[in-house]
């Protein structure tokens, strides 16, 4: 940048700023500003033409007034005139004023674009830099449309100076982020990749930022950047701090460029070339080794730069998820940070380990730090770090440590910050269900959860308790006994009353033989909570009472007296009044058989994704630890008793599996008396018929995917480079429905795409209906589907 001579110092501007600072009141400041605005306006409208210096000075004053918070409605044309000056300081002030005050809808935008084009064509690096900075600062669609085609040419031109290349790369990045449709991909893309080999590290840094953003949406265009990025990273990592003296920051060579290169590599899978892959592994090992070396400086800037490179390298290791040795080393390195005195490092370590916990190679290594994480949960001062500790415990949980982790979360819940209590409740509920081998433990855990944090237990949580208890015959009696005992506490949370009312209404007969929980005692216990509850809970309890009429005829009169009372029949709430009237009438006129039919037990709930998990995903947002469960469930195949490929005969299934995939986190096996199939190809037939039949052979490579559907209803049936076939099915009693999805993985449409259903005569006779789109085209990422409806 040219030096500013003494003559460029604007004394009038300095005096004006001094006057503003010396004002004793707001009124005095406004008076001085209005005086100056009147003076500037008269100068601009005067007959005497202003020289460049005067225009620059007055434009600077207007800019200062604007920055003080006052509106400026004139002076824009004078600023545009400064752009045509050949003096750097005048042109600089003109571009500065335009960048700050001129909006994209201004009538002057065409004049400004012409001035910018002249400066870009001048080949003067100083003027080109000012023009590029202005384009990037304004970043409007009009400027993107005008210059998006010109800037790439400047960027890849052989005679462009390094400083201009830097500005051009960052300017193009800005335009691409604001108006990507105006930045065309072309021949320049292959040439910009080679800027990673440029001798000037400033150019490489700017080019890496640009390529990383472009590669995220156009990976194929920039896939050659992987080998160049690895080569450049290798040279930086293996170099001494003296080799890159101009770009060494507190003994760390080019840390920001290293971070950007590592981030660029995260846009692609591990390199296929063995040499490139080996060189990248060496780089990552070197970074991990340097993290173990004693610091070369005690200043915080050194540790910040060093750790920035380290954490980005760990992110790349996690992204590739292919080198067990590197994953374990990364986990151990993060484990050391868990007890670091710096809060930010502890936070980042916990966050990264959450992702590591989803890898089959590093999950066990993450679990070794469970005591440290639990200790952080108890002693950490910063609430954000404690929240990350909760996330990590949730991510590292499996069957071997589920009870310990759930117990620690419940203990922490009593003193947890109010802002994260609901999230902890959701996670405890999910873990308790997902890893419950003994469902009596699950019931105890959820009831304890309601006792500790009842206000934060959403409807989704206690709904799930009801669903699981109804779907599990072996836990119904224990659940009834447990909620009965819990309701005897003097103060019960309303959610516990809801759970108790529902379960006792369905299964109270299972504990009625005990004199301590006789029908009358059960009724009196629930009714003692009635007046303390809200209207929805009272409505639920009235439904429980009419259920008791069917279960326990001996207390029918007592219940009718309650329903007949004025507090019910004349209740101000319409819902309660209607229920009381209808239930009383039903209990009076209906015969025993009709009551038994109308008030029979609730049928098992159908399989579906847990609303708890959906709520947690919504609360945490995409890309969080909850999304990693989908990956983890494929790895953790021994959840809730394993996933042996046990076939299911539709005729033997009267209720859903005890651990049916209510959560959507991986189904447990369904029991069946049918013999195992003789071949993989007959698995689908065994699901719907009593005997295996000959079906079409499976496509190569799909056997593993196909076998999964013995124990789950949804998933990918077949996949290759062109096509993905997914299956989603649902069943109710003797009826089933299957959706088959066809997803195009290419960038072009499949025309005249016609799938064909091939099945045996036995299965064909069971198909009720086949629904298919009349004109089927498989478009990229827009799968179509067939629907098959079948009956047993």
N, C-alpha and C positions, 0 to 999 in steps of 0.2 A: 504494500500500500504506500503510495507516495507520501512523503513527509509534508506536514502542514506548515507553511511558512508563517512568519509573524504577522504578515499582512492579512492572513486568513482569520485571525482572531477577531471576533465580532464584539466590539466594545459596547455597542448599543444593546446587544442581547444580554451581556453581563450586567449592565446597569439595570435593565428591566427586571432580571431575575433577582437582583439585590433589592430592588424596590418592593417586589412581591414578598420577599422574605422578611422585610422590615415592617410590613403592615401589622398594625396592632389588633385589627378586628377583621371579620369576614366582610363587613361592609366596605372597609377601606380597600381590601383586596379587589373586590368587585369593581369599585370606583376606578382603581388604577388600571384594571384590565379593560374596562369599557373605554377609558381614555386612550389606551394603546390601540385597541381595535379601531377606534375612530381615526386615529392617526394613520394606521396601516391602510385602512380603506381609502382614505384621501390620497395616499401615495400611489396606490394601485390605479385609482381613477384619474389621477392628475395628468395634465397635458405633457409633462416632462417624462421622457422615457427613462425607466430605471435601468441601471447597469446590473450586471450579474451579481456583484457583491451585495447590492441593496436588496435585490430579490431574495437572495439566499438568507440575508439577515431577517427580513420580514417573514419569510416562510418559516424560519426557525422559531420566531416569536409566536406565530400561529400554532405551530406544533407544540410548543411549551404550554400555551394557553389550553389547548385541547387536552393535554396530559393532566392539567389541573382539574379537568372535569367540566369544562365549558364547551358549548357547541360552537363549531366553526362552519360557517356557511359561505365562505368566499376564500379566494386565494388558490383554488385548485388549478386554475389555468396558469397562474404564475409558476406553480410547482412543475406543471407539465413543460413549460417553456425552459425550465432549468435543465431538463433532460437533454436538450439539444446543445448544451454548453460543452466546450472542450476542456473545461477545468474540472478536475476530479472532485473538489470539495463542493462545487455548485451542483454537479450531476449527482453526487452522493446525497445531498440534502433533498434534491428533487425526488429521488427514488425513495428516500426515507419517508417523506411526506405522503407519497402515493401509497406506500406499503401500509401506512397507519390509517390514513383518512379516506382513501378512495375505495368505495365498495364496487362489487362486480357489476352492479347495474348502472354505474355512472355513464353519462353520455360521453365522457372523455376517454372511455376505455379504448376506443379505436385509435385515438391519438397516442395514447400510452403504448399500445401494441406496436404502432409504427416506430416510435422512438426505441423500443426494446429491440425490434428487428434490425434497426440501423446499428445499434451497439453490438448485437450478436454477429452482424456481418462485418464489423470493423476489424475483427481479429486483434483488437487491442485487449490484452488479457484483463486489464483493470476494468475497462468498461464492460467487457463480457461478464466478468464476475458480478458487477453491480446489477446488470440486467437479469442474470440468473437468480440472484438473491431476491430481486423484486418478484419474479415469477413464482418462486417458492413461497415467499411470504404471503402473497395474495392468494395464489393457488385456486383461482376461480375456474369454472368450467370454460369460460370464454378464453382464458389464457391457455388452458389445457388444449382446447381445440386449435388454437393458433400456433402453439409452439411444441406440442407433443411429438410432432414429426421431425422437427428441426433439432431438438436437443440430443436425441440419440446419435445423430450425425456428428455433432460437436464432440460427444463423448468418445466415440471410437475413431475420430480423425487422428491421423498420425502426427500432425503438426500442432495439435492442441497442447497447451502447456499443462503441467501437472495440477496447478492450482485451479485452472478452469475445468479440468476433468473431475476434480473433487466436487466443485460446485455443480457441474452438469449432472453428475450421478445423484447427488442429493436432491437437486431440483426435479429430476425425472422421478425419483422416489416419491416426492411430495405430490406430483401430478398424478401418479399412479394410484396413490392412496385416496385422493379426492375424486378423480375421474378416470377409473381404470379403462373404461370403454374408449377413451380417446388416445390411449397409448398402444399403438399397434405392435404386435410381435413381428419381427422380420429378420433380415440378414444380420442386423446389428446385434441380435441376441447371442449369436455364436462368438462374435468379436468381443462383446462386453465380458464374457466369461474369462477371456484371456487377460483381462485386467488384473485377475488374481495373481498373475505372474509379474506384474509391474514392479519396477525397482523402487518406486516411491510408495512407502507404506501408507501414506495418507490417501493415495488413490486406491490402494487395495482395500483400505478400511471402508471408504465410501462405496466402492463397487460391491463389497461383500454385503453391506446393508441393502443395496438395491437388488442384488441377485437373490438374497434370502426372501425378500418380499415377493419378487416375481416368481420364484420357484414354488412358493406355497400354492399358487393357482395354476402354474404352468410347469409342472415338474419335468415333463419330457423335454421341454425346450432347454433346460439348464442342467440336465443330468450329467453333462461332461464336467460340471464344476466340482463334482465330488473328488475326483482324483487331484485336481489342481488345489482344492482347499486342503486336502490331506497333505499334499506336498508342501504348501506354504506353512501349514500348522507345524509340520515336522521341523522345518527350518527354524521356526520361532522357538519351539519348545527345546530343541537341542542346542540353541545358540546361547552364548554367554551374554550377560547383561551389557558388556562393553561392545558387542557386535552390533547391537541396535541402540546405540547410545541416545540418538535423538528421540527414540520411541520407548525408552526404558523408564518405567514409573516405579520409583522406590525399589530398585533392584529386580523388578519383574519385567521381562522383555515383552513389549507390545501387549499388555493384558487385554485391552479393549478389542484389539483385532483378534486375539485368540478367542475371546468370548463370542465374537460375531462369526468366526469360522466354525466353531463348535455348534453354534445355533443353526448355521446353514446346513451342516451335516445332519441335523435332526429332521430336515425336510425329506430325507431319503432313507431307505433301508440300508442295512450293512452292505458295503461294497462287494460286488460279486468277484472282482479281480482279487486273487489271493495275495498278490504283492501289495496292492493298495490297502487291503484289509489288514495285512500284517503290519504295514507301516502305521496305520491308524491305531492298531492295538499297542504298538510301541509308544506312540505319542501319549495315549491314555495312561499307560503304565508309568511313563516318565512323569506325567502330571501328578499321579498318585504318589510316586516316590518323592517328588519335591515337597509334597504336603507333609511328609514325615521329617523333612530336614529342619534343623533349628532355624528360626527366622534370622534374616540378615539385617533386620532393622527392628527396633522396638516401636516405631511409629505406626499408628493405626492405618495410615495410607498403605503401608507395605502389606499388612495382613488383609486389608480389604481387597487389594488388587489380586493377591495370591489366592484368596478364597473365592473371588469371582470366577477365576479360571477353573478352580477345582470344582465348584458346584455346577458349572456349565458342562464340564467333562463328565461328571456323575450323571447329569441329565441325559447326555448322549449315550452313556453306558446303559442307562435304564431304557432309553428309547430303542436301542438295538436289541437288548434282552437276548443276547446270543452267546455271550462269553461268561460262563459260570465263575471263572476265576476273578474277572474284573468286577462282576456283580457283588461277590462276597467281599472283595477288597473295598469296594465303594461302601458297602454296608458297615464294615468295620471302621472305616474312616468317619462315616457319619456318626457311628456310635461314640467315637471320641468327642465329637462336638456336643453330644447330649449333655455333657457336664461342663461345658465351656462357660467361662464367666460372662461372655458376651451374649446378651439375650437374643440378638438377631441371628447369631449362629445356631443357637439352640432351636430357634423357630424354623430356620431353613433345614436343619438336620431332620427334625421331626416331619416336616413336609415332604422331603425327599424320601424318607424311609417309608412313608405311607405308600408311595408309588412302588418302591422296592418290594414291599410285602406282597404285591400281586404277581411277582415273578417266581416261577417254580424253582429257579436256581438260588434265589436269595431269601426265600420265605423263612427257611429254617434259621438262617443267619440273623434275620430281623428278630425272630422270636427270642434269641439269646439276650436281647436287651430289654426284655419285658419288665424286669425289676427296676431298671433305670427309668423307664417310661412311667411306671406306676409311681415312683418316687417324685418324678417331675410333676405328676398330676397332684400330688399332695403338697409339695413345697414351693412350686413355681409361683412367683408374684404376678407375672404378666398373664392376664386372662387369655390373650390370643395364643400364648404358648401352651397354656393348659388345654385350650380347645384343640390345638394340633395334637397334643398328647392323647386326647380322647379319640381323635381320628385315627391315630396310629394304633391304639389298642383295638379299635374296631377293625382295622385292616389286617392286623396280625392274628386275629382270633381264628381258631379252628377247634376241632373236637377236643384236642389235647389240653387246651387252656381256656376253654369257653367259660367254665364255671368260675375260675379265678378272675378272669377279666370282667365278667358280669358282676361278680361280687364287689370288685374294686370300683366299678362304675356306680354301683348302688351306694357304696360308702361315700364316694365323692359327691353324689347327687344331693346329699343332705346339706352340703355347704357350697355347692356350685353356684356360680354367678347366674342370676336370673335370665340373662340373655342367651345362655346356652342350655338351659335345663330342658327345654322341649326337645332339642336335638338329641341330648343324651337319652331322654326317655325313649325316643324313636329307635335309637341304636340298641339300647338294652332290649327292647321288645323284639327287634329283628334278630339279634344274636340269640336270645333265649329260645326263640322258636326254631331258628335255623339249626342250632347245634344241640337241641334237646333230645338226648337219647332216652332219658327218663322224663316223661311228660309231667310227672308229679312235681319235678323240679321247675318245670316251666310255669305251672300254675302258681307255685309258691313265689317264683320270681316276679310274675306280673302283679300278684296281689301285694307283694312288698313294694313294688314300683308305685302302685296306686297309693299305698299308705305313705310313702316318703314324699312323692311329688304328684299328688292327685290333681292339683290344679293344672298341671302340664301334661296330663295324660289325655290325649285327644280321643275323639270318638273312634278313630281308626284303630287305636290300640285295644280298647275293650271290646270292639267288634271282633277283632282277631281272636281274643280269648274265647269268646262265645263260639266262633266258627270252629276253632280247634277242638274245644271240648265236645261239641256236637259231633264232629267227625271222628272222635277217638272214643270208642266204647270203653276202653280199659281205664280211662282217666275220669270218666263221668262221676262215678261214686266218690272218688277222692276230691274232685273239684267241689261237689256239693257239700261234703263234710268240711272242707277247708274254708269255703266262703261262709258257711254257717258259723264256724268258730270266729272268723274275722268280723262278722257282723255283730258279735256280742260285745265288741269294744264300745265304750260310752260314746266316743266321737268317731264316726266313720265318714270318710269322704263320699260324696254323692256318687262318684263313679263306681265305688265299691258296692253301693246300694244297687246300682243298675246291674252290675255283674251278678250280685247275689240274687236279685229278683229274677233275673232271666234264668240262671242255672237252677235255682231251687224250683222255679215254675216248671222246668223241664225234667229235672232229675231229683227233686226233693223226695220222691218215693224211695230212692235208693238208700236213704239214711233214716227213713221214718220208723224203721224197726227199733232203733235205739230210743229208749225212753227220754234221753236227754235232748233228742231232736225229733220229737213226735210232731205230727202234723200241726196240732194246735200251737205248739211252741214255735215252730217255723213261722206260722202265720203271725203270731203275736210279735215275734222278733222283727219281721219285716214291717208290720203295721206301726210299730213304735218309731220307725224312721220316716213314716209317711208325711207327717206334718212338717218335717224339716226340709223336705225336698222341693225341687222346682217342679213346674207343671209337667214337662216331658217325663221326668222320673216318676211322678205320681201316676201318669198314664200307663207307664210300663208296669208299675206295681199293681194297678187294677187288672191288667192282663194276667199278671201272676196269680192274682186272687181267683180269677175264673178258671185258670189252669188247676189251682188247688181243688176247686169244686169237682173237677174230673178225677184228679189223683186221689183225693181224700174226701169221699162222700160224708164221712162222719163229722166234718166241720163245715158242711154246706150251709147250715142254718146260721152259724156265726158269721160267715162271709156274706150271706144275704143281708144280715142285719147291718153290716158295714155299708154295703151297696145301697141299702134302703134309707140310710140316714140322710137328713137334710143337707149335711155338708157335701154329700155327693150328688144327690138328685137335684139339688138347687144350687149347685156350684156355679160361680160366676163365669168360670171358664167353660166354653162350649164343648171342647174336646173331652174334658173330664166328665161333664154332665152327660154327654152322649154315651160315653163308655159305660158309666154307671147304670144308666137306663137300659142299654142293650144287654149288658152282662147280667143284670138282675133278671130281665125278662127271659134270657136264654137259660139261666139256671132254674127258672121256675117252670117253664112249659116244655123244655126239651127232655126227651127220654134219655136213659143212660146210654143207649147205643148212639144216639145222635150226638150227645156230648162227647163221647169217646171219639167219634169221627171228626167232629169240628175241632176238638181240642187235642188232637193227637200230637205226638212228638214232632218237633221240627225235623224235616228230612236233612240229610247231609248236604253241606254247601258244595256247589260245583267248584272245580279247580279254576283259579284265576290268579292274576298277579296281585300281590299284597298291596293294599292301599297305604299301608305304613311305609313300605319301600318307595312307593310313588311320591308320597308326601316328603320323605327325606330327600329324594332326588330334587324335588321342586324347591325345597328349602335351601339345599346346598348349591344348586345350580349344576350345569353340565361340566364335565371334565374334572369332577372331584372324586374323592375316594369311594363314594358310593357307586360310581360307574365302573370302578375296578372290580367290583364283585362279579360282574359278568365274566370277566377273565378268570377270576379266582375260582369260580364255581366249576369251570371246566377242568382246572388243575386239581381241585380238592374233591376227588371223586368218592371219598369215603364218608361224606356227610350223612348223618342220620341212618347209619347202618349199611353203607356201601351202595354201589350201583351195579351189582351183578346183572347180567342180561337175562332176567327172568321173564319169560313171555306171559302175556295176560290173555285169558280167554274171556271174551265179552260176556259169555253166559254165566260165568262165575262171579262177576263183579256186581255186587248189589249196592255197595257204598264206596266212596272214594278211598284211596289208600290212607292208612293212618297218618302218614307223613306226606300227604299229597302236596303237590307243588303250589301251595297256597301263597307262598311268598314269591314265587317266580324265581327262586334262587337255586333250583336244581331239585329234581324230584327223587324220592327214594323209590326202591323197587316195589312193585305191586305183587302181592302173593297170588298164586294160582295153583290149581291142581292139575292143570294141563301139562302134558309131557313137553319137554324142551324140543324145539324144532331141530330137524336134522340138518338143515342148511340155512345159510344166511338169507338166501333168496326167498324163503317161506315165512320170514318173520312177520311181514305185514299181513299175510293171510291169517296167521295164528291170532292176530289181534281181533279179527272180525269173524272167524269161523271156528268150528270145532275141530277141523282137520286141515292139515296142510295140503295145499294144492300147488300144482306147477304154475309158476309165473315166469314172466320174462326175466332173463338174467340181468343182474345189476351192471351199471356202467363201471369200468375199471376205476378203482380208487374211492368208490362210494360206499364200500362195505362198512367202514368204521362209522361214517355219518348215519348210515341206515340203521345200524344196531342201536343207536342212541334212542330211537323212537319207541323202543320197547318200554322205556321208563320215562319218557317225556313226550309232550304233545306238540311242541314247537321247536323249530330249528332249521338248519341248513341241511338239505337232503343230498345235494350234489353241487359241485362248484369247480369250474376251470377258468381259463383265462378269458373266455368269451361269455359264459353264462353262469348264473347262480340260480339254483332251484331251491326254494324254501317251502316248508310244510307247516301249516298251522291247523290243529284239529281240536274239536270239542265234542263231548259226549254227554247225553242225558238219557239215562235208563237204556232202552234198546235202540236209541237213535244216535247217530253220529254225523258230524259234518267235517269235511276236510277242505281246506283252502290250499291250493298249490300255486305258489308265486314264481314267476319267471322274471329274473332281473338281468338286464343287458349290461355287461361290464365294459363294453366298447364305447367309442365315441360316435358311432353311427347307428342308425335305426335298423332293426330286423324287420324286413317286410315279408308279408305272407307267412308269418310264423304260425305253425299249426301243431300243437302238441296232441298226442294220441294216447288214450287210456287203453292199456292192454291188461286184461285180467281173466281169471278163469271163469267158467260158466257159473260156478257156485257163487262167486263174488259178484258177477254181473247181475245175477237175479236179486241180489240184495241192494243194489243201487237204486234209490228212489228217483233221483233227479240229478242231472248234470247241467250246470249253468256255466256258460262260457261267453266271453265277449264276442259279438257278431263279427266285428272287423278287428282282428288282433294285430297290433304292431307293438313290438317291444322296444321302447325308447330307453335311452341311457338313464339309469337310476330311476326309472318309472316302471316298476314291475307290474305285470298284469297277472291275472289269476283265474283259475277254474275253481268251481265249488262242487264237491261231490257230496251228496247226501245219501247216507246209507242206513239200513236198519238190520237188526240181527236176524 
